Amino acid sequence: MIEVTQGASPLVLGLPHTGTDVPPEVWDCLNETGRALADTDWHIHDLYAGLVEEVTTVRTPIHRYVIDVNRDPGGISLYPGQNTTTLVPLTDFDGLPIWREGQEPDEAETARRRDAYHAPYHAALAAELERVKAVHGFAILYDCHSIRGDIPFLFEGRLPDFNTGTNMGTTCDPEIEALTVAHCEAAEGYTSTLNGRFKGGWSTRHYGWPADGLHAIQMELAQATYCQESPPWTYLPERADVLRAHLAKILTDLKNWRPSA
């Protein structure tokens, strides 16, 4: 179920939200809003495909409405006091219910999905990080995300194009953060922010322990940089190719990065 491609470099790409698979028993419980699957990180696995060689990728094909593998498995909010979605979301990013009345998942169903989908993804991700760390002495998780740029329920105004998250600099070496942000800020025609609305999800915070040789950074892209931000979410090759050139620079530097002596 979990899709893993192994590479020899220290860089591991996490792909937690690109999947659109929904088991039939879950699909039957979704309402019309939920079945639109609007909050998918559309085309992100295609956007990053082939940018650099020898990187590891870990992807779940399961949609985030089934269970969000980038949320704390204990259900603790990543952004206390702010609107966000939960381990098994009850609403979409616009705050609209996604389940048919009376079909919202209960604690037992949430636990079943956590065991069936959340745990295997993180078992695979943790295994790959440990594998490359054993070879290089360190590992870098680059968590790949995207989102619509205008979502009033989640944030005010227009989201910047590049949103780098390191949980306020705690999840990676400062050099990793700096080189990533430098490429974002140098990308002509794009906007960028560091630890703004998105500071890194559960994966970034869970795996990012630089003192132990595990570095993690999240990149949240505004979807208009490479695709249509409304149905049918069309991939726009001319925009995507420009963006891919900038992303390739980031990944190349991360792949070649080594800790200072």
C-alpha positions as CSV (number, residue, x, y, z in Angstrom):
1,M,0.0,0.0,0.0
2,I,2.7,2.5,0.9
3,E,4.7,3.5,-2.2
4,V,8.5,3.6,-1.5
5,T,11.3,4.4,-3.9
6,Q,14.7,4.0,-2.4
7,G,17.6,6.3,-3.2
8,A,21.2,6.4,-2.1
9,S,21.4,10.1,-1.0
10,P,20.5,11.4,2.6
11,L,17.4,13.1,1.2
12,V,13.9,11.6,1.8
13,L,10.8,13.1,0.3
14,G,7.5,12.6,2.2
15,L,4.3,12.6,0.2
16,P,1.5,12.4,2.7
17,H,-1.4,14.2,1.0
18,T,-1.2,13.4,-2.8
19,G,-3.3,10.2,-2.6
20,T,-7.0,10.1,-3.7
21,D,-7.8,6.5,-2.7
22,V,-10.8,6.1,-0.5
23,P,-12.0,2.6,0.6
24,P,-15.6,1.9,-0.4
25,E,-16.8,1.7,3.2
26,V,-15.4,5.2,3.8
27,W,-16.7,6.6,0.5
28,D,-20.2,5.5,1.4
29,C,-20.0,7.7,4.5
30,L,-18.8,10.9,2.7
31,N,-21.3,13.5,1.6
32,E,-21.1,15.4,-1.7
33,T,-18.7,17.9,-0.3
34,G,-16.4,15.2,1.0
35,R,-16.5,13.2,-2.3
36,A,-15.1,16.2,-4.1
37,L,-11.7,15.5,-2.3
38,A,-11.0,19.2,-2.7
39,D,-8.2,19.3,-0.1
40,T,-5.9,16.9,-2.0
41,D,-2.3,18.1,-2.5
42,W,-3.0,17.8,-6.2
43,H,-0.3,16.6,-8.6
44,I,2.5,17.1,-6.0
45,H,4.0,13.6,-6.6
46,D,4.2,14.5,-10.3
47,L,5.6,18.0,-9.7
48,Y,8.5,16.6,-7.8
49,A,9.0,13.5,-9.9
50,G,12.5,13.2,-11.5
51,L,13.8,16.5,-10.2
52,V,17.0,15.0,-8.8
53,E,18.4,11.5,-8.8
54,E,19.1,9.2,-5.8
55,V,16.4,10.6,-3.5
56,T,14.0,8.4,-1.5
57,T,10.3,9.0,-1.7
58,V,7.6,7.7,0.6
59,R,4.0,8.2,-0.5
60,T,0.6,7.0,0.8
61,P,-2.2,6.6,-1.9
62,I,-4.8,7.1,0.8
63,H,-6.7,10.4,0.9
64,R,-6.4,12.6,3.9
65,Y,-10.2,12.4,4.5
66,V,-9.7,8.7,5.4
67,I,-7.0,9.7,7.9
68,D,-4.5,12.5,7.8
69,V,-1.0,11.0,8.2
70,N,0.4,14.4,8.8
71,R,-1.5,14.8,12.1
72,D,-0.6,13.7,15.6
73,P,-1.9,10.1,16.0
74,G,-3.2,11.2,19.4
75,G,-5.3,13.9,18.0
76,I,-3.4,16.8,19.5
77,S,-3.8,20.0,17.4
78,L,-0.8,21.3,15.6
79,Y,-2.1,24.9,15.7
80,P,-4.0,25.4,19.0
81,G,-6.5,28.2,18.8
82,Q,-6.5,28.3,15.0
83,N,-8.9,26.7,12.6
84,T,-7.4,23.5,11.2
85,T,-8.4,19.9,10.4
86,T,-8.1,16.9,12.6
87,L,-6.6,13.4,12.4
88,V,-9.8,12.2,10.7
89,P,-11.2,15.5,9.3
90,L,-14.8,16.4,10.1
91,T,-14.8,19.4,7.7
92,D,-13.0,20.5,4.6
93,F,-10.6,23.5,4.5
94,D,-13.6,25.8,4.1
95,G,-15.2,24.5,7.3
96,L,-17.9,22.5,5.6
97,P,-18.9,19.1,6.9
98,I,-17.6,16.2,4.7
99,W,-19.6,13.3,6.2
100,R,-23.2,12.3,5.8
101,E,-25.3,13.0,8.8
102,G,-24.8,10.3,11.4
103,Q,-21.8,8.8,9.5
104,E,-19.0,10.7,11.2
105,P,-16.2,8.4,12.3
106,D,-16.3,7.5,16.0
107,E,-13.3,6.8,18.2
108,A,-13.3,3.1,17.3
109,E,-13.3,3.9,13.6
110,T,-10.6,6.5,14.0
111,A,-8.4,3.9,15.8
112,R,-9.0,1.3,13.0
113,R,-7.9,3.8,10.3
114,R,-4.9,4.9,12.4
115,D,-3.8,1.3,12.6
116,A,-4.6,0.5,8.9
117,Y,-3.2,3.6,7.3
118,H,-1.4,6.1,9.6
119,A,0.9,3.6,11.3
120,P,2.1,1.9,8.1
121,Y,3.0,5.2,6.4
122,H,5.1,6.3,9.4
123,A,6.7,2.9,9.7
124,A,7.8,3.1,6.1
125,L,9.0,6.8,6.5
126,A,10.9,6.1,9.7
127,A,12.5,3.0,8.2
128,E,13.8,5.0,5.2
129,L,15.1,7.8,7.4
130,E,17.0,5.3,9.5
131,R,18.3,3.5,6.4
132,V,19.9,6.6,4.9
133,K,21.1,7.8,8.3
134,A,22.9,4.5,8.8
135,V,24.8,5.2,5.5
136,H,25.5,8.9,5.8
137,G,25.3,9.6,9.5
138,F,22.3,11.9,9.0
139,A,19.0,12.1,7.1
140,I,16.9,15.0,5.7
141,L,13.1,14.7,5.4
142,Y,11.7,17.2,2.9
143,D,7.9,17.0,3.4
144,C,6.1,17.9,0.1
145,H,2.8,19.8,0.3
146,S,0.5,22.2,-1.5
147,I,-2.7,24.0,-0.8
148,R,-5.1,26.6,-2.3
149,G,-3.8,30.1,-1.9
150,D,-7.1,31.6,-0.7
151,I,-8.8,29.8,2.2
152,P,-10.4,32.3,4.6
153,F,-11.3,29.6,7.1
154,L,-7.6,28.8,7.6
155,F,-5.8,32.1,7.0
156,E,-6.4,35.7,6.0
157,G,-5.3,37.1,2.7
158,R,-3.4,35.3,0.0
159,L,-0.9,32.7,1.0
160,P,2.7,33.2,-0.3
161,D,3.9,30.9,-3.0
162,F,6.7,29.2,-1.0
163,N,5.9,28.4,2.7
164,T,8.8,26.9,4.5
165,G,8.2,25.3,7.9
166,T,10.8,24.3,10.5
167,N,8.7,24.7,13.6
168,M,10.6,28.0,14.4
169,G,14.0,26.6,13.5
170,T,13.9,23.6,15.7
171,T,13.5,20.7,13.2
172,C,16.7,21.1,11.1
173,D,20.2,22.5,11.0
174,P,20.1,26.3,10.4
175,E,22.0,25.8,7.2
176,I,19.3,23.6,5.8
177,E,16.7,26.2,6.6
178,A,18.8,29.0,5.2
179,L,19.7,27.4,1.9
180,T,16.0,26.5,1.3
181,V,14.7,29.9,2.1
182,A,17.5,31.5,0.0
183,H,16.3,29.7,-3.1
184,C,12.7,30.6,-2.4
185,E,13.5,34.3,-2.0
186,A,15.7,34.3,-5.1
187,A,13.0,32.8,-7.3
188,E,11.8,35.7,-9.4
189,G,8.1,36.3,-9.5
190,Y,7.4,34.3,-6.4
191,T,6.6,35.2,-2.8
192,S,8.0,33.4,0.2
193,T,7.7,33.1,3.9
194,L,9.4,31.1,6.7
195,N,7.3,29.7,9.6
196,G,4.3,31.7,8.7
197,R,0.8,30.1,8.7
198,F,2.5,26.7,8.1
199,K,5.3,25.9,10.5
200,G,5.6,22.2,9.6
201,G,3.1,19.4,10.3
202,W,3.4,16.4,12.5
203,S,5.9,14.6,10.3
204,T,8.3,17.6,10.4
205,R,8.0,18.0,14.1
206,H,8.1,14.3,14.9
207,Y,11.2,13.4,12.8
208,G,13.1,16.7,13.1
209,W,15.7,16.1,15.8
210,P,18.9,17.7,14.4
211,A,21.0,16.8,17.5
212,D,20.3,13.2,16.6
213,G,21.2,13.6,12.9
214,L,17.6,13.8,11.8
215,H,16.6,17.0,9.9
216,A,13.1,17.8,8.7
217,I,11.6,20.7,6.7
218,Q,8.2,21.2,5.2
219,M,7.5,23.0,1.9
220,E,3.9,24.1,1.4
221,L,3.3,25.5,-2.1
222,A,0.4,27.6,-3.2
223,Q,-1.2,25.5,-5.9
224,A,-1.6,28.4,-8.3
225,T,2.1,28.1,-8.9
226,Y,1.6,24.9,-10.9
227,C,-2.1,24.0,-11.3
228,Q,-5.6,25.3,-11.3
229,E,-6.9,26.0,-7.8
230,S,-10.4,24.8,-8.5
231,P,-12.0,21.7,-10.1
232,P,-10.8,19.9,-12.1
233,W,-7.5,21.0,-10.6
234,T,-5.7,20.9,-14.0
235,Y,-2.0,20.6,-14.0
236,L,-0.5,23.5,-15.8
237,P,2.8,22.4,-17.4
238,E,4.1,25.9,-18.3
239,R,3.8,27.1,-14.8
240,A,4.9,23.8,-13.3
241,D,8.1,23.6,-15.4
242,V,9.2,27.0,-14.1
243,L,8.5,26.0,-10.6
244,R,10.2,22.7,-11.0
245,A,13.4,24.4,-12.0
246,H,13.4,26.2,-8.6
247,L,12.5,23.1,-6.7
248,A,15.3,21.2,-8.4
249,K,17.8,23.8,-7.0
250,I,16.5,23.3,-3.5
251,L,16.6,19.5,-3.7
252,T,20.0,19.5,-5.2
253,D,21.4,21.6,-2.4
254,L,19.7,19.5,0.2
255,K,20.9,16.2,-1.4
256,N,24.5,17.5,-1.4
257,W,24.4,19.1,2.0
258,R,26.7,17.8,4.7
259,P,26.9,18.8,8.4
260,S,29.7,21.2,9.3
261,A,32.7,19.5,10.9
